Amino acid sequence: MSQDNSLVRSNKLAESLLEVTTLEIKTMVVETIPVESFHPWQIYQEIYQLSPSLLQQQGISNSLSDCYLQLRQQLAVEYSLVTRIRELPGPEELVNSPLFEEKPRFVAKLRQLGINKHILDQNQAIYAQTILELEGNITNRYNQTLLNHPQRDIILSLHSQGVNAATQQWQRIIQLITKILC
């Protein structure tokens, strides 16, 4: 029995390690920062209901509609990866599902999709993005509008500070995981 528990813990650790191999920092300027708590089932429901007809009914532009539909497609892919089931179940089928407790990778991806949906909902521009991968790849992206933004230097400085702080935190997490494994 303890061997089964050890295997379960090992699988959960392996799934968690997949999530720390990439660090992504996005910088945007917003009018308010909403105080929201993360509810996986609610995010699932919001993304599940996205459809071309709903988006058209809401007056969402075609280019933005494509972004929303990509979120739903990503949800379907992630669900398929963790369950081996191709079709997304309706949210009501997952109300009492252990999926949200037993699949940390799915929940982490759901959190990321929820953040991206929130960005789309607010129609806020991401001015700077940095992606650091454990393999050593670093990707920096800057929104074209940043080049002429009156507060460009402040935004870039804040992004740089965010990257530095996140990188330090990420290194501490990886060091902790390394200590646990060794």
Residue pairs with C-beta under 8 A, 6 or more apart in sequence:
12 104
13 180
15 103
15 104
15 105
16 104
16 105
17 177
18 105
19 104
19 105
19 108
20 134
20 170
20 173
20 174
20 177
21 133
21 134
21 135
22 131
22 132
22 133
22 134
23 131
23 132
23 133
23 166
23 167
23 170
24 129
24 130
24 131
24 132
25 129
25 130
25 131
25 159
25 162
25 163
25 166
26 126
26 128
26 129
27 126
27 127
27 128
27 129
27 155
27 158
27 159
27 162
28 119
28 124
28 125
28 126
28 127
29 124
29 125
29 127
29 151
29 155
30 122
30 124
34 118
36 118
38 111
38 114
40 100
40 107
40 110
40 111
41 91
41 94
41 95
41 100
43 110
43 111
43 113
43 114
43 117
44 75
44 91
44 94
44 110
45 91
46 114
46 117
47 71
47 72
47 75
47 113
47 114
47 117
48 72
48 75
48 88
48 90
48 91
49 91
50 68
50 69
50 71
50 72
51 69
51 72
52 65
52 69
55 64
55 65
55 68
55 69
56 65
60 68
64 120
64 123
67 120
68 117
68 120
71 113
71 116
71 117
71 120
74 109
74 113
75 88
75 110
75 113
76 86
76 88
78 105
78 106
78 109
78 110
78 113
79 85
79 88
79 106
80 86
82 99
82 103
82 105
82 106
83 99
94 100
99 106
100 106
100 107
119 126
125 143
125 145
126 143
127 142
127 143
127 145
127 146
127 149
127 155
127 159
128 140
128 141
128 142
128 143
128 146
128 155
128 156
128 159
129 139
129 140
129 141
129 142
130 138
130 139
130 140
130 141
130 159
130 163
131 137
131 138
131 139
132 138
132 163
132 167
132 170
134 174
146 152
146 155
146 156
149 155
